[in-house]
Amino acid sequence: MDKNNSVQENSNFSIQVTDIHAGLRIDSFLAMQLPVFSRSLIKKLLTNKQVLVNRLQIAKPSYIIKSHDIITLLSIPTPAARSVKKVSGDIGVTIIASHDDFLIINKPAGLVVHPPEQTFTDIALTDWLVQEFPEIVDVGDPLRPGIVHRLDRNTSGLMIIARTNCAYQQFVQMFKERLIHKTYIALVQGHPVQSGTIDFAIGRHPVQKNIMHAFTAIPENSCARDAITDFKVLQYFDTYSLLELKPKTGRTHQIRVHCKAIGHPLLGDTVYGTASKKIAYHALHAHNLQFTFHGIAYDFTSPLDSVLQKIVDASVKI
């Protein structure tokens, strides 16, 4: 939530809408701003007339918010805390490097980074982290301890985990200033040009609000933001290609949306492309991380996800 636009007023809670969120439905906006609450709880607040627009109008779930609208919650329910799940056995996480201030881990495809809601019952990476490194429980956001960036559930590869609050603040700032350089490896459908830069803005899909969309120009009253991804082809295969991608920005689903936008969605991406018999999830791996921390340059590399590697090894080069 953007703390600069939120105000606690006695038992009420108000948020002012900024330009980047104008045009969203109020239920979608509240879900984005209040991730601690489930969508069903937000719907209940709206249905029970507990949300006002500009302190006068009772909000309907379909209300389209405008810039500078003030959204007020008349009651603030206390969300039920999700208890940390006990992790038994190997969940596939590998520690690449251990530093007093941070960890570099390799996340397997299929593992959620942090629980999306209190009712989430699967094991998450954060469950494993606080069990193996108890000091992380108090680092950063209590709902996602130690997490300074994330990977999609089905994206494998490298992540930075903060072990102290000082390191957490530093890494968050470094990401904002684009001082952490990430390289991904992906298998995409078809044969893109040998190299290039994709610079379509990314925002919520105008109709399907639960997915992202690439825009050639940012529409008026849109929450779309600029997004840039450099890419080059590492190898062409018969019907798909192996790419190296370097995102210059960090938008939600950026690589997946950008690859779709140029007509070459990720292999196995059922949201932005089509299913594949070769792989049950989208073929994307966070391969390399480079940054400087306390004056020391770090460079970490992770081998391809084993499923992706088998596809590459079995493919016919052209």
C-alpha positions in Angstrom: 0.0 0.0 0.0 1.2 3.5 -0.7 1.6 4.9 2.8 1.9 8.5 1.5 -1.8 8.4 0.4 -3.3 6.6 3.4 -4.6 8.2 6.6 -5.9 6.7 9.8 -8.8 8.7 11.2 -10.1 7.3 14.5 -11.7 3.9 13.5 -11.8 4.9 9.8 -9.2 4.5 7.2 -8.8 6.6 4.1 -6.8 6.3 0.9 -6.5 8.9 -1.8 -6.4 7.7 -5.4 -3.3 8.7 -7.4 -3.2 9.2 -11.2 -1.7 5.7 -11.8 -4.6 3.9 -10.3 -7.4 6.0 -11.8 -9.7 3.9 -14.0 -9.7 0.8 -11.9 -12.8 -0.7 -10.3 -12.8 0.1 -6.5 -12.8 -3.6 -5.5 -9.7 -4.2 -7.6 -8.0 -1.0 -6.2 -8.7 -2.1 -2.6 -7.4 -5.6 -3.3 -4.2 -4.0 -4.6 -3.8 -1.5 -1.7 -4.8 -3.9 1.1 -3.2 -7.3 0.2 -3.6 -8.4 3.9 -7.4 -8.7 3.2 -8.9 -11.4 1.0 -11.0 -10.4 -2.0 -14.0 -12.0 -0.3 -13.5 -9.7 2.7 -13.2 -6.6 0.5 -16.4 -7.7 -1.3 -18.1 -8.0 2.1 -17.1 -4.5 3.2 -18.5 -3.1 -0.1 -21.7 -5.1 0.2 -22.2 -4.0 3.8 -21.9 -0.4 2.8 -18.6 0.1 4.7 -16.8 1.9 1.9 -17.3 5.5 1.0 -16.1 7.6 -1.9 -15.2 11.2 -1.0 -16.7 10.6 2.5 -20.3 10.9 1.1 -21.1 8.3 -1.6 -21.5 4.7 -0.6 -19.3 2.7 -3.0 -20.5 -0.1 -5.2 -18.0 -2.8 -6.2 -18.2 -1.7 -9.8 -17.4 2.0 -9.1 -14.6 3.2 -11.3 -12.2 5.3 -9.2 -11.0 8.7 -10.3 -7.8 10.5 -9.6 -7.9 12.3 -6.2 -10.9 10.3 -5.0 -10.8 9.6 -1.3 -11.8 6.0 -0.4 -12.8 5.5 3.2 -13.3 2.3 5.0 -15.8 2.8 7.9 -14.7 -0.3 9.7 -11.3 -2.1 9.6 -11.6 -5.8 10.3 -8.6 -7.5 11.8 -7.5 -10.2 9.3 -6.8 -13.6 10.7 -3.1 -14.3 10.9 -1.8 -17.2 8.8 0.3 -19.5 10.9 3.6 -20.5 9.5 3.5 -23.9 7.9 6.0 -26.5 9.2 8.2 -27.7 6.4 9.3 -31.3 6.4 11.5 -32.7 3.8 13.2 -31.1 0.8 11.2 -28.5 -1.0 13.8 -27.9 -3.6 15.4 -24.7 -2.4 19.1 -24.4 -2.8 21.3 -21.9 -0.9 23.8 -20.5 -3.5 25.5 -18.1 -1.0 25.2 -17.2 2.6 26.2 -13.7 3.9 25.7 -12.2 7.3 23.2 -9.7 5.7 21.6 -11.8 2.9 21.1 -15.1 1.3 21.2 -16.0 -2.4 18.8 -18.9 -3.0 17.7 -20.9 -6.0 13.9 -21.2 -6.0 12.3 -24.2 -7.8 9.4 -23.8 -10.2 6.1 -24.4 -8.5 7.0 -22.8 -5.1 5.1 -19.7 -4.1 7.4 -17.0 -2.6 4.9 -15.8 0.0 1.3 -16.7 0.9 -1.1 -14.6 -1.3 -3.7 -14.7 1.4 -4.3 -16.0 5.0 -6.3 -19.0 3.6 -3.4 -20.2 1.5 -2.7 -23.8 2.7 0.4 -24.8 0.6 4.0 -24.4 1.7 5.5 -21.1 0.7 9.2 -20.1 0.5 8.7 -17.8 3.5 7.6 -20.8 5.6 10.9 -22.5 4.8 12.9 -19.3 5.4 11.7 -18.6 8.9 12.1 -22.2 9.8 15.7 -22.5 8.6 16.7 -18.9 9.5 14.5 -17.7 12.4 16.1 -14.2 12.5 14.3 -13.5 9.2 10.9 -13.5 10.8 11.4 -9.9 11.9 13.0 -8.6 8.7 10.9 -6.4 6.5 7.2 -6.9 5.9 5.7 -9.4 8.5 3.6 -10.9 5.8 6.6 -11.6 3.6 9.7 -11.7 5.9 13.0 -11.2 4.2 11.5 -10.8 0.7 12.9 -7.8 -1.3 11.7 -9.0 -4.7 9.8 -12.0 -6.0 9.5 -14.5 -8.7 6.3 -15.9 -10.1 5.3 -19.3 -8.6 6.4 -21.1 -11.8 9.5 -19.1 -12.4 12.7 -20.8 -11.1 16.0 -19.3 -10.2 17.9 -16.8 -8.2 16.5 -14.6 -5.4 18.0 -12.3 -2.8 16.7 -12.8 0.8 17.5 -10.1 3.4 18.7 -11.4 6.8 18.7 -8.0 8.6 16.4 -5.0 8.5 19.3 -2.8 7.5 20.0 -5.0 4.5 16.3 -5.2 3.7 16.1 -1.4 3.4 19.3 -1.2 1.3 18.1 -3.9 -1.2 14.7 -2.3 -1.5 16.4 1.0 -2.4 18.8 -0.7 -4.8 15.9 -2.2 -6.7 14.2 1.2 -6.9 17.3 2.7 -8.3 17.8 -0.2 -10.7 21.2 -1.1 -9.2 20.5 -4.8 -9.2 21.0 -6.4 -12.6 19.0 -9.6 -13.4 19.3 -11.9 -16.4 16.7 -14.5 -17.3 16.7 -17.5 -19.6 13.5 -18.4 -21.4 12.2 -20.7 -24.1 9.7 -18.9 -26.4 7.5 -19.9 -29.2 8.7 -19.2 -32.7 11.8 -17.3 -33.9 12.3 -13.7 -32.8 14.8 -11.4 -34.4 18.4 -12.0 -33.1 18.3 -9.2 -30.6 16.3 -6.2 -29.6 14.7 -4.1 -26.9 11.0 -4.3 -26.0 9.7 -1.0 -24.6 5.9 -1.5 -24.3 4.3 0.0 -21.1 2.7 -2.6 -18.8 -0.5 -2.2 -16.8 -3.6 -4.1 -15.8 -5.5 -5.6 -18.8 -8.4 -3.2 -19.6 -11.0 -6.1 -19.4 -9.3 -9.0 -17.5 -8.1 -7.2 -14.4 -6.3 -10.2 -13.0 -3.7 -10.2 -15.8 -1.3 -7.7 -17.2 -1.2 -6.1 -20.7 1.3 -4.4 -22.9 0.5 -0.9 -24.3 2.2 0.8 -27.2 1.1 4.1 -25.6 -0.1 4.7 -22.1 -3.9 5.3 -22.2 -5.4 8.2 -20.3 -6.4 7.4 -16.8 -4.4 4.1 -17.0 -2.2 2.7 -14.3 0.2 1.4 -17.0 3.9 2.2 -16.4 7.0 2.2 -18.6 8.7 -1.2 -19.0 11.9 -2.1 -20.9 13.4 -5.5 -21.6 16.6 -6.2 -23.6 16.8 -9.6 -25.3 19.0 -11.7 -27.5 18.6 -15.2 -29.0 21.0 -17.8 -27.7 19.8 -20.6 -29.9 17.1 -21.2 -32.5 15.3 -24.6 -32.4 12.7 -26.1 -34.8 9.6 -24.3 -33.5 10.9 -22.3 -30.5 14.0 -20.3 -29.4 16.2 -20.0 -26.3 16.5 -16.3 -25.2 18.5 -14.3 -22.7 16.5 -11.4 -21.3 17.5 -8.5 -19.2 14.6 -6.5 -17.7 15.5 -2.8 -17.0 12.4 -2.3 -15.0 10.5 -4.6 -12.6 6.9 -4.7 -13.7 4.5 -7.6 -12.8 4.9 -10.4 -15.3 7.1 -8.2 -17.4 9.0 -10.8 -19.4 6.0 -12.9 -20.0 3.9 -9.9 -21.1 6.7 -8.5 -23.3 7.3 -11.8 -25.0 3.6 -12.1 -25.8 3.6 -8.5 -27.1 6.3 -9.3 -29.8 4.4 -12.5 -30.8 6.7 -15.0 -29.0 5.1 -16.0 -25.7 6.9 -18.3 -23.3 6.6 -22.0 -23.9 4.0 -23.4 -21.5 2.6 -20.0 -20.5 -1.1 -20.7 -20.2 -1.9 -17.2 -19.2 -0.1 -15.2 -21.9 0.3 -18.0 -24.5 -0.7 -21.6 -24.8 -0.1 -24.9 -23.0 2.8 -27.1 -24.2 3.3 -30.8 -24.1 7.0 -30.2 -23.4 6.5 -28.4 -20.1 3.7 -28.0 -17.6 4.6 -24.4 -16.6 6.0 -21.3 -18.3 9.6 -21.8 -19.3 11.4 -19.0 -17.5 14.5 -19.1 -15.2 16.2 -16.3 -13.2 19.8 -17.1 -14.3 22.1 -14.4 -13.1 22.2 -11.6 -10.4 24.8 -8.8 -10.2 25.0 -6.1 -7.6 27.4 -4.2 -5.4 26.8 -4.3 -1.6 29.0 -2.4 0.9 31.5 -1.8 -1.8 31.9 -5.4 -2.9 30.7 -6.6 -6.3 28.7 -9.8 -6.4 27.9 -12.0 -9.4 25.7 -15.1 -9.0 24.7 -17.6 -11.6 22.2 -20.5 -11.4 22.1 -23.4 -13.9 18.9 -23.9 -15.9 15.9 -25.6 -14.3 16.3 -29.3 -14.9 13.1 -29.5 -17.0 14.2 -26.6 -19.2 17.6 -28.1 -19.5 16.2 -31.5 -20.7 14.1 -29.7 -23.3 17.2 -27.8 -24.6 19.3 -30.9 -24.7 16.7 -32.9 -26.6 15.9 -30.1 -29.1 17.1 -29.9 -32.7 19.2 -26.8 -33.4 18.7 -24.8 -36.6 
